[in-house]
Amino acid sequence: MLKSEIISQLREIVGKQGVLTSKEDLTAYSYDGTATWAHLPDVVVLPTSAEQVSEIMKLASKNKIPVTPRGAGTNVSGGSIPIKGGIVLCTTRMNRILEISKANLFAIVEPGVVLQDFNLALAKEGLFFPPDPQSFLGCTLGGVVSENAGGPYCVKYGVTKQYVLGLEVVLANGYIMKIGGLTAKNRTGYELCMLFTGAEGTLGVITKITLRLLPLPPANKTMMAVFDNMAVAGEAVSNIMFGGVVPAKIEFVDNFCIRRMEDMFHFGLPVEAGVLLLLQVDGSPAAVESESQQILGILQESGARVARMAKDEIEAANFWKARSAGFAAVFGAAHTVLAEDVTVPRDNLSEFIRRCDEISKKYELFISLIGHAGDGNLHPSVFTDIRDKEHFAKAQKAMEEIFETALALGGVLSGEHGIGLEKQRFLKRAMDPIAIDLMRKIKRILDPDNILNPGKIWEEEAHD
């Protein structure tokens, strides 16, 4: 419990309405998008400016109070869980789009701007911010940067780090630091913006973001392909990329998710399909027409039972709406869902799918697969019940084998969700120990008292 004078000082900094202490409010900030983590903070603080964030951090630093930065809490790695109690510093009230420069293709935003609101504002200017995590309706740009978020568009356009030009970050001691800039090129010293992008709130609190933008592609087409076998569909993805065409999106949806989505939306999805691939190409009208025909040919040659264009814009929109509901479809299917995020080289995608099927049979557990097949990023979801200790332990063992499989195939623990709490016990298997030690040292330099999002990414040791 924090002392009452600390709460009073926080109210002086942000105002009475910006400090939450009721049990109901604290509970609302005790969990994120995961199914297995929760911990109450002592207080929730909602600042509206970098100066207020600075004063909060100075107070926390002086009193050695843990601070967990948080946006909308849509993350699915346990990264925003305040496992040490203390302060949840929520940036959702810092929600202004400060500037959109069409001439220079950048935008300056505060961290609490909702991604969908940002997309709608950009579309009015004919502009485009490619990273599109499927929580876009609720996630905030501070979280998008902190998690180095991805999404379907990343197969062609890359992840968030490719679009961060500059940051304003409040350090653990309260200092407001500006790094990066406004220009497309900037070779001035170390790439410090990349250090904070994907740091999961462990190094500083992001209070302003400068993002690179692109012109909105003038044309696009959506395709749908049905396969009877998941591994064959995985091979088709590799064949497309080998064919020299880079679609904007290639999404993978298994039969379970197809049926769940159809139950939810009644879009006319092919519920008998073993797996569905959803693809989109974009660019100039001529390029889109040529590339889409080439991809359809590759899909048919790769064994697709059906491969066709979306009938019209409405059907295309329905396909993508259904895909964006993928996690909702999965999470509502069992009491506890271990929904993970691994990435393998594209040419190992089909082998990874085969091995997931073997793991499912070995442990007699259902494993659903959905994800961004175009960049080898899949989300295996193991259905279990945390109240059944034996079943839950078996599910955790299965997930451990899934991680080991991804690593054995040359993959990584996370493509876009981060490490947080969910994967920290596997980090030593995935990274060089010297690299982990280097991360610890960077953390100690920037946060010597370990107050910023403590207990995340790596397992704590006695000196942490």
C-alpha positions, 0 to 999 in steps of 0.5 A: 500500500502506498502512503496517503501522502503519496496519493495526495501528491499524485492528485496535486500533479494530475488533478483529483480526476486523474487518480484512481484508487477504488477497488473496482478501478484498480481491478480494471487495470490489473489485467491485460489481453492475456488469460492467465495474469492479473495483479492489482496496482496500488493506484492508477494515474492518468496524466495529460502531459509529458510534464505531468509524467515527469513529475510522477516519475520524479516522485516514484524515483524518490520513493522507489515506487514501481511504475507500470506504463500502460495504454489500452491494455490490449497487449497479450504478453502480460507486459502491462500487468503491475506485478509489483503493485505501485503505480499504473501510469496510463497514457490514454488521456494523452490522445492528441494528433498534434500534426500530420505533414502530407508534404514530409510524410510524417505525423506527430502524436501523443501515446494515447491516440487510438490506432483506428482514430489515427488511421481515419485521420490519415485516410482523409489526407490520402495517407497510410500508417501500415502497422495494423495489429488486430486490436486496432479498434482499441490499442493506442500508439504508445503501446504499438511502439512499445511492443513494436507491433505488427499485423497483416500488412507487415509482410510487405510493409514491415513492423512499427520500428520501420516507421518510428522517426522520433520519440519524446521519452520520460526517463525513470528519473523524470528527465524528458528526453527527445531522440530522433527527428522529423527527417526520413534520413537521420544518421546521428549517433546510435539508433536510440529510437529503436532502443525504446521501440519494443522495450515494453515500457521497461526503459522509459515512458513514451510521451510523444511519437513522430511516425513515418507515413506512406501515401495510401495505395490507390488500388487493392484486391482481396483474394480467398483460397481454400485448402484441405490441409494446413501444411499444404496451405503453408507451402503455398505461402512459400510458393507465392513468395518464391514467385517474386510477388510480395502481397500486402497481406497473407493471412492464415485461418484454420477450420476451427476459427473459420467456423467460429467466425461464421457463427459470429458474423454469418458472412458466408465463409467456407466452413468446410475448409481445412484452412483459409488463406486471405490475401491482399495486393495493393499498389497501382491499378495495373500492378494490382491486376497483374499481381493478383492474377499471378498469385491466383495461378500460384495458389491453384498450382499449389493445391488450393481447392478454391482460389478466387477474388472477392466478389466485391468490396463488401465481401472483401471488407467482410473477409477482413472484418472476420479475420480481425475478430480472430482472437475474439473467436479463439478466446471465447472458445474455452475457459482459458486460452494460451494464445501465443505468437511465434515466427519461423522462416517462411520456408519452414512454415509448413513444417511448423504447422505439421509439428503443431499437429503432432504436439496436439495429438501427443498431449490430446489438446486442441490447438488452433492456428491463426496468423500472419502467414506471409511473414511466418508469424503464427498464433497457436492457441491451446485450449485449457482450463486453469482451474484444472491443474492437471490439464493446465500443466499439460497445456503449458508443456504443449506450449513449451514444445511449440516454442522449442519447435519454433526455435529449432526451425530457426524462428523466434519466441515472438513476432509482435506480441513481446516477451512480457511475463508470458515468455520470460522463462524461455528467453535464455533458450532464445538469446545469447546470454551475453545479449541478455546481460547487455540488456540488463546493463542497459536497463540499469543505466536508464533505470538504476532502481528498477522501478519501470515495469519491473519483472518483465522480459527476463527472469529476475535475479538477486541483483535486479 
